Each structure stands twice: as structure tokens, then as C-alpha cells.
Amino acid sequence: MSVNKVVPFFAVKDMVQSVAFYIEGPGFEFEFKWEKHGLLQFCNLQIGVRT
């Protein structure tokens, strides 16, 4: 078996604050985000992208 990607799901109380923590701290970037009525509902973050 070969694993190429693992995507954990975190249930958080404040999506904006949680995303800011990962982007401003360790330097993650959005890979994908889904917004509904201007509010972030779901996103994938990535760091150290392989080219």
C-alpha cells in the first residue's frame, strides 16, 4: 500500500481564528477553501509543497 496524502479533519469553534493560527504561525497556505454566504465552511491547508 502506498499513501500519498492524509487529510485530518478538526472540528473547531472558531474557523477564522483556527485558520489564522496555522497561516500566521507555521506558515500554512490555502490549498482549497469553500465559503458559503461569505463565511469559511471548509478548507485544506498545506505547507512545504513539493514541486
C-alpha positions as CSV (number, residue, x, y, z in Angstrom):
1,M,0.0,0.0,0.0
2,S,1.2,3.5,-0.9
3,V,-0.1,6.5,0.9
4,N,0.2,9.8,-1.0
5,K,-1.9,12.1,1.2
6,V,-3.5,12.2,4.6
7,V,-6.2,14.8,5.4
8,P,-7.1,15.1,9.1
9,F,-10.4,16.8,10.0
10,F,-10.5,19.2,13.0
11,A,-13.8,20.4,14.5
12,V,-13.2,23.9,15.7
13,K,-15.3,26.5,17.5
14,D,-13.8,29.5,15.5
15,M,-12.8,28.7,12.0
16,V,-11.3,32.1,11.3
17,Q,-9.1,32.1,14.4
18,S,-8.0,28.5,13.8
19,V,-7.0,29.1,10.2
20,A,-5.2,32.3,11.2
21,F,-3.2,30.3,13.8
22,Y,-1.9,27.9,11.1
23,I,-1.3,30.5,8.4
24,E,0.4,33.2,10.6
25,G,2.3,30.7,12.8
26,P,3.9,27.8,10.9
27,G,3.2,29.3,7.5
28,F,0.5,27.1,6.0
29,E,-1.3,28.2,2.8
30,F,-4.7,27.6,1.4
31,E,-4.8,24.7,-1.0
32,F,-8.6,24.9,-1.2
33,K,-11.4,26.8,0.6
34,W,-15.1,26.7,0.5
35,E,-17.2,29.7,1.6
36,K,-20.9,30.0,1.9
37,H,-22.5,33.4,2.3
38,G,-19.0,34.9,2.8
39,L,-18.2,32.5,5.7
40,L,-15.5,29.9,5.6
41,Q,-17.0,26.5,5.8
42,F,-14.2,24.1,4.9
43,C,-10.6,24.4,3.7
44,N,-7.4,22.4,3.0
45,L,-4.2,23.9,4.2
46,Q,-0.7,22.9,3.0
47,I,2.8,23.6,3.9
48,G,6.1,22.7,2.3
49,V,4.6,22.0,-1.1
50,R,6.6,19.5,-3.2
51,T,7.2,20.6,-6.8
